[in-house]
Amino acid sequence: MNILRKSLGRQLFLWLAGTIVVTIVAVAAVIALTTFANPAGMALEHKRLEAFTSHSFERVWRDPADRDAFAAGIARDLELEVTVLDAGGTVLSRHGEVCRAPRTFIVPVNLDGAKVGEVQICKRHRRGALLNLLAILLTVGLVLWGLAWLLARRLGRPLQELADVAGRLGDGELDARATDALKEGGEIASLATSLHEMADRIDAQLRDQRALLAGVSHELRTPLQHMRLLVELGKTDELETEIVEMDDLVDQLLLSSRLDFSLRDVRTIDPVEIALESLERTGGDPELLDVRGELPPTQADPAMIRRALANLLRNATEHAGGVRELVIDATDGKLRFRVVDCGRETVAPEAFEAFQTDGGSLGLGLYLVRRVALAHGGGVHTEPGSVGFTLATG
């Protein structure tokens, strides 16, 4: 993770800078090829220049004034050095700046089939233009290089922050947040939001697990002490009761763990069958079941629903004087289970929170009912004399 944080911006910059360098080299190569890599074309241009110069000087050769004016015009307009010589090689006139280039074009001038003179043309190297071109390419390269650095820094900074936050979360700092990445918008902000939501879920799960372990460690001491005492006294019947209670406690804890990690075995359930099994498990009479109307098909985890119903039935038996009936019906597109007790007042909302003990129990019964209902797209509901939960159908 540290390597990623250190090299991410550098890698982006090197990729962009390399692209710029390759582009500039390609442009320079194209210019060089089009300018210097066509010797046949250059030779043809030289021949055309010689032919033009020869014919032009033949027309004005006999008039020295016109000849000199024409030579001066060529030297000025084409940036050449033009030297006019007679047939014996004597210099008649020289025009333009002195040229020291190694290449000189000698153009003969003929009149009536005889050579009357020649014109020497020297083309100066335009080093200034080449230097200007190189300067332009260098300037453009430096500007693009700077822009590449800014772009790499702009893109790399939020990604580096996300990598740093991910590393801190992995080290256990669950309060770490990528605040700058959230301001970027788009996919980076979406990634930061997902990372924060993941950290919040992990933090909540860890808090719940710590609280659960603390409650369990306290709750297990009592039955273990009772069992030790019963073993010493040889009271096997009471020992069996304690074992059943401890087994039920373990079931509650396992269900809580499955809900924490979203481990559900979803299938099409038979609500009536599950209700009858729950009544049998809690010692209730099957005659207490009241099925009202047609029940829609429902996808759910049967073990979780069975446990939630058992918790409701036990809660009514232990804290509401007993179960009057277990009603199953459909309402508002949801499957509803409702346990009618023997006249208890409405259950307070905080009773559905974890570790709300009543009568010395661990306090997970109604808490798990609410979590099972929420995990299946439903919720809990209470009325005077009844408590129930709903499941999403379909």
Order of alpha helices (4+ residues) and beta strands (2+ residues): alpha-alpha-alpha-beta-beta-beta-beta-alpha-alpha-alpha-alpha-beta-alpha-beta-beta-alpha-beta-beta-alpha-beta-beta
